[in-house]
Amino acid sequence: MRWAWVRTATVIVVALVLLPLLTLYAYLLLWFLPDLTSNVRSALWLVTFRF
């Protein structure tokens, strides 16, 4: 029973950290999407940056 609280607390803390971070990533992706898809050079930069 004690470990259930540890798992629950861990999930809550991880969710509180990851939710704003993923929201920021989604916002930045939508903000820069026109620049990333406007020409081939930007798309090449995106592929290069990923690896």
N, C-alpha and C positions, 0 to 999 in steps of 0.2 A: 504493500500500500504506500510505503514511503517513496518508492521509486516512481510511482505514478505522478506524484507532485513534482519531482525533479524533471521528469519528461515534459510535463505540462508547462512548467516554468521555462524550460529551455525552448520549447516551441513558441511560447509567447515572446520571449526576448528576441529570438531569431526573426520572428514575424515583424516585430516592431523595428528592427534594424533593416530588414530587407525590403519591406514595403515602401518606405520613403526612397530608398536607393533605386529600386526598380521603377518607381514613379518618376524619379529624376531622369533615369536612362530613357524612359519612354518619351518624356517631354523633350529631351535633347535630340532624340532621334526624329521626332516630328518637327522640331525647330530647324534642323539641318537637312531634312530630307530633300527639299528642292535643290540645295547645293550639291548634295551627294548624287542625285540622279540627273543633274542637268547636262553633264558631259562625260565622256569616257575617262578623262584624266582623273576626275574626282572618284569615279567608281574604281579605278585602278588603285588610287590612294587608299580607298577603304579596304580593298582586298589585301593590299600590302600591309596596312596597319593591323589587320586581323591576324596575320601570321607574324 
